[in-house]
Amino acid sequence: MTGRNLITDVQNTWCPGCGNFTIQHTLKALLDGWEKEGRSLDNVVLVSGIGCHAKIADYLNINSFYSLHGRTIPVATGIKLANPDLTVICCCGDGDCYAEGLDHLVFAAKRNIDITVIVHDNRVYGLTTGQYTPTSPLGFKGKSTPSGTAELPLNPVELMLACGATFIARGYTKKMDQLKTLIREGVAHKGFSFIDVLQICATFFPAADYYTPRVYEPADHDPADFQKACLLAREWDYNSDARIALGVLYRKSMPGFGERVAVPNRTASEREQAVRDIIAARI
């Protein structure tokens, strides 16, 4: 279908100033561009989880799948392996992806599944009104930790480097143009693409005054340099008062999981009929 209105008429319930708006309109701009290039949006699938971020599946008029909490990545993996012709974009929250769904993230990176994972990292559980997540800073005071959390945050960028992800980037919702470039490059990458997006939660973690003076784009960084990528990842540990590198931090070309696994060479209609035959045999 072409010429579609990419923003649905579903009432938007995000808070004013929420960084999700930036991610939504960044994806809309990319989808608009792809459609103008003659690319069918019928071949694009958006998978979301549970949380404020997940409402993006209500607001963008494309094929979408609401998964269970923490299960966005295995659903996206199944969709991609079942139909490799699809472009699969996975939108997760930091509580969704780095807590209950962390094991799925690790193995998707390890296997180099050809999906793009965009983490709406606002560093707080916003939908349930302000509990700490794996990336919340030490001392974060929320509904579940009124005296401040005693845990140090997870560094997801460093973790993805350790897991073998072949495309690792970090964006910021106050830098929409750069974010658009990162997502475009992530989708174009053949293999597992991971983009941690520092997102503003205007209600429970309004951190723009913290992020804006610290973020920067490293000059002359070669994303193929793994050691430099490690240094950039460790420069800011999601807790310290340090500079925060944005952009493509690491990129490597290698065969994806789908290329290593023998899949019958069938057309989409043949695959569909095979599924129908399996279902019919069990009814």
SEFIDREN-863098 format. One line per field, with one value per residue (C-alpha): residue in one letter; x, y, z. Coordinates in Angstrom, 2 decimals, padded with zeros to 5 digits. Layout:
N
residu <- (a; ...)
x <- (X; ...)
y <- (Y; ...)
z <- (Z; ...)
# end
This chain:
283
residu <- (m; t; g; r; n; l; i; t; d; v; q; n; t; w; c; p; g; c; g; n; f; t; i; q; h; t; l; k; a; l; l; d; g; w; e; k; e; g; r; s; l; d; n; v; v; l; v; s; g; i; g; c; h; a; k; i; a; d; y; l; n; i; n; s; f; y; s; l; h; g; r; t; i; p; v; a; t; g; i; k; l; a; n; p; d; l; t; v; i; c; c; c; g; d; g; d; c; y; a; e; g; l; d; h; l; v; f; a; a; k; r; n; i; d; i; t; v; i; v; h; d; n; r; v; y; g; l; t; t; g; q; y; t; p; t; s; p; l; g; f; k; g; k; s; t; p; s; g; t; a; e; l; p; l; n; p; v; e; l; m; l; a; c; g; a; t; f; i; a; r; g; y; t; k; k; m; d; q; l; k; t; l; i; r; e; g; v; a; h; k; g; f; s; f; i; d; v; l; q; i; c; a; t; f; f; p; a; a; d; y; y; t; p; r; v; y; e; p; a; d; h; d; p; a; d; f; q; k; a; c; l; l; a; r; e; w; d; y; n; s; d; a; r; i; a; l; g; v; l; y; r; k; s; m; p; g; f; g; e; r; v; a; v; p; n; r; t; a; s; e; r; e; q; a; v; r; d; i; i; a; a; r; i)
x <- (000.00; 001.38; 000.48; -000.68; -000.99; 001.81; 000.43; -002.74; -005.75; -005.27; -005.21; -001.62; -001.17; 002.55; 003.37; 004.23; 007.99; 008.40; 011.35; 009.15; 007.75; 011.23; 011.68; 008.20; 008.73; 012.25; 010.83; 008.01; 010.53; 012.50; 009.36; 008.27; 011.67; 011.62; 008.16; 009.28; 012.20; 009.69; 010.26; 007.11; 006.26; 004.28; 007.67; 008.44; 007.42; 007.62; 007.75; 007.24; 007.07; 005.32; 005.87; 005.47; 007.67; 005.34; 002.57; 004.58; 002.96; -000.42; 000.72; 002.62; 000.50; 002.68; 002.67; 003.26; 003.25; 002.78; 004.86; 004.98; 007.20; 010.83; 009.96; 010.28; 013.53; 012.53; 009.33; 011.34; 013.81; 011.03; 009.51; 012.85; 013.81; 010.35; 010.46; 013.99; 012.63; 011.09; 012.75; 012.21; 012.55; 012.33; 011.42; 012.16; 012.30; 015.29; 013.20; 011.73; 015.02; 017.73; 015.83; 013.42; 014.54; 018.30; 018.99; 017.22; 019.27; 022.52; 021.76; 020.39; 023.65; 025.73; 023.88; 023.99; 020.27; 019.45; 017.10; 017.39; 016.89; 016.08; 016.09; 014.04; 016.40; 014.73; 016.31; 013.04; 009.81; 007.54; 004.33; 004.25; 005.11; 008.75; 010.55; 014.27; 015.54; 018.90; 020.27; 019.05; 021.96; 023.13; 020.96; 017.97; 014.88; 011.66; 008.48; 010.28; 013.45; 012.40; 015.80; 017.70; 018.73; 021.86; 022.68; 025.16; 023.68; 024.30; 026.40; 024.49; 026.91; 029.85; 027.73; 026.89; 030.57; 031.25; 028.40; 029.63; 027.00; 028.06; 026.44; 026.42; 025.31; 024.08; 021.71; 019.93; 016.38; 017.50; 019.52; 016.86; 018.85; 021.69; 019.22; 017.60; 021.01; 021.80; 018.53; 018.87; 022.39; 021.29; 018.48; 020.82; 023.38; 023.32; 023.31; 022.33; 021.94; 021.74; 020.91; 020.66; 018.70; 019.08; 015.49; 013.99; 011.21; 009.72; 007.75; 009.95; 013.51; 013.84; 017.57; 018.09; 020.15; 022.43; 022.77; 022.95; 026.26; 027.92; 027.00; 029.42; 030.31; 033.88; 035.94; 037.53; 036.31; 036.62; 033.72; 035.81; 038.25; 037.06; 039.55; 038.56; 034.90; 035.57; 037.22; 034.28; 031.82; 033.68; 034.16; 030.69; 029.39; 025.79; 026.56; 029.66; 030.04; 031.76; 031.40; 028.92; 029.89; 027.13; 027.08; 028.06; 030.57; 031.25; 030.48; 031.68; 030.67; 030.13; 027.56; 024.28; 022.51; 020.06; 022.92; 024.40; 021.17; 019.79; 016.37; 014.27; 014.39; 010.69; 008.69; 006.56; 003.39; 004.97; 006.05; 002.54; 000.99; 003.43; 002.32; -001.34; -000.71; 000.88; -002.07; -004.63; -002.98; -003.40; -006.99)
y <- (000.00; 003.42; 006.97; 005.90; 008.24; 006.93; 008.47; 006.72; 008.45; 006.62; 009.08; 009.69; 009.39; 010.14; 012.99; 016.39; 016.50; 012.71; 011.52; 008.87; 011.56; 012.06; 008.35; 008.11; 011.00; 009.82; 006.46; 008.20; 010.30; 007.17; 005.31; 008.29; 008.31; 004.59; 004.84; 007.70; 005.53; 002.90; 000.57; -001.26; -000.60; -003.84; -005.51; -003.59; -005.00; -003.18; -005.28; -003.61; -004.79; -003.48; 000.05; 003.63; 002.92; 000.14; 002.57; 003.46; 000.37; 002.08; 005.37; 004.25; 002.83; -000.14; -003.88; -004.32; -006.94; -006.30; -008.84; -009.74; -007.81; -008.62; -010.77; -008.30; -009.74; -013.44; -012.40; -010.22; -013.07; -015.50; -013.08; -012.49; -016.16; -017.12; -014.46; -013.16; -010.70; -008.57; -005.57; -006.12; -003.22; -003.97; -001.15; -001.96; -000.08; -000.22; -001.99; -004.21; -005.12; -004.84; -006.56; -009.38; -009.48; -009.27; -012.92; -012.50; -009.39; -011.21; -014.20; -012.14; -010.18; -013.36; -015.01; -011.86; -011.97; -009.55; -007.25; -003.67; -003.17; 000.38; 000.77; 003.71; 004.16; 006.67; 004.86; 004.58; 002.57; 005.38; 003.44; 002.21; 005.71; 005.83; 002.67; 002.19; 000.11; -001.57; 001.71; 004.03; 005.79; 004.95; 006.75; 007.17; 007.93; 006.46; 004.79; 001.54; 003.19; 006.31; 006.38; 005.86; 002.70; 000.98; -000.58; 000.62; 000.77; -001.64; -000.35; -001.84; -000.55; -002.30; -005.43; -005.49; -005.21; -008.23; -010.18; -009.71; -007.32; -006.21; -002.75; -000.70; 002.91; 005.42; 008.27; 011.03; 012.25; 015.88; 015.12; 013.91; 014.33; 012.19; 009.65; 009.36; 008.61; 006.01; 004.15; 004.28; 002.83; 000.26; -001.01; -001.11; -003.16; -006.89; -008.44; -007.49; -003.73; -002.24; 001.41; 002.65; 005.91; 008.20; 009.32; 012.04; 011.02; 014.44; 013.22; 010.78; 011.35; 014.77; 014.43; 016.86; 019.21; 016.28; 014.85; 017.91; 019.37; 015.94; 014.32; 014.62; 012.93; 011.58; 013.14; 010.80; 007.66; 004.50; 002.19; -000.79; -000.10; -002.45; -001.24; 002.40; 001.40; -000.23; 002.94; 005.06; 002.64; 002.78; 006.54; 006.94; 004.08; 005.37; 006.74; 008.94; 012.62; 012.03; 012.80; 010.64; 009.49; 009.39; 007.87; 004.53; 003.22; -000.16; -001.86; -005.17; -007.19; -010.90; -013.55; -013.44; -016.32; -016.68; -017.20; -019.98; -021.90; -024.03; -022.64; -024.17; -021.95; -021.14; -018.16; -016.25; -017.90; -021.36; -020.64; -019.43; -022.59; -024.76; -023.06; -023.52; -027.22; -027.65; -025.92; -027.90; -031.18; -030.35; -029.15)
z <- (000.00; -000.94; 000.01; 003.46; 006.43; 008.62; 011.82; 012.98; 014.52; 017.83; 020.74; 021.80; 025.57; 025.88; 028.23; 026.68; 026.16; 026.04; 023.97; 022.39; 020.10; 018.63; 017.97; 016.46; 014.07; 013.23; 012.17; 010.29; 008.36; 007.44; 006.36; 004.26; 002.59; 001.89; 000.34; -001.92; -003.02; -004.13; -001.22; -000.09; 003.53; 003.49; 003.96; 007.16; 010.55; 013.88; 017.06; 020.43; 024.02; 027.11; 028.39; 027.24; 024.23; 023.04; 022.16; 019.07; 017.52; 017.97; 016.50; 013.37; 010.56; 009.59; 010.25; 013.97; 016.70; 020.42; 022.33; 026.01; 028.40; 027.66; 024.63; 021.78; 020.48; 020.24; 018.44; 016.04; 015.56; 014.67; 012.17; 010.46; 010.27; 008.99; 006.27; 005.61; 003.03; 005.78; 007.42; 011.15; 013.58; 017.28; 019.69; 023.33; 026.59; 028.93; 031.58; 028.88; 027.19; 029.86; 032.68; 031.83; 028.21; 028.72; 027.86; 024.51; 023.74; 024.52; 022.29; 019.40; 019.40; 019.73; 016.83; 014.68; 013.93; 011.10; 013.03; 014.25; 017.99; 019.10; 022.88; 024.18; 027.13; 029.46; 032.42; 034.33; 034.28; 033.13; 032.48; 036.08; 037.34; 038.19; 039.33; 038.67; 035.74; 035.00; 033.57; 036.35; 038.08; 041.58; 044.11; 041.76; 043.84; 042.49; 043.65; 044.53; 045.90; 047.85; 049.59; 046.33; 044.52; 045.82; 042.44; 039.85; 036.34; 033.50; 030.60; 027.63; 025.00; 026.65; 027.04; 023.33; 022.45; 024.66; 023.06; 019.50; 018.14; 014.67; 014.71; 017.91; 018.13; 020.68; 019.96; 021.87; 021.39; 021.37; 018.22; 015.80; 012.57; 013.89; 015.25; 011.83; 010.30; 012.96; 012.46; 008.67; 008.89; 011.44; 009.21; 006.20; 008.15; 007.40; 010.83; 014.37; 014.84; 018.33; 018.97; 022.56; 022.47; 025.47; 025.78; 027.93; 030.32; 031.01; 034.03; 035.95; 034.65; 032.94; 032.27; 029.36; 031.52; 032.33; 028.82; 026.59; 027.86; 027.94; 024.61; 021.70; 018.42; 018.40; 015.63; 013.09; 014.85; 012.77; 013.73; 012.64; 015.51; 018.25; 020.86; 020.35; 020.51; 023.88; 025.15; 024.01; 025.60; 028.92; 028.88; 030.39; 032.55; 032.73; 036.18; 036.14; 035.33; 032.00; 028.32; 026.41; 022.91; 020.31; 016.83; 015.35; 017.86; 016.27; 012.97; 011.57; 008.52; 009.09; 008.09; 009.97; 011.67; 008.79; 006.35; 008.47; 008.94; 006.12; 005.22; 002.40; -000.67; -000.91; -002.05; 000.46; -000.85; -000.57; 003.01; 003.82; 002.40; 004.37; 007.60; 006.66; 005.99; 009.42; 011.11; 009.12; 010.09; 013.78; 013.75)
# end
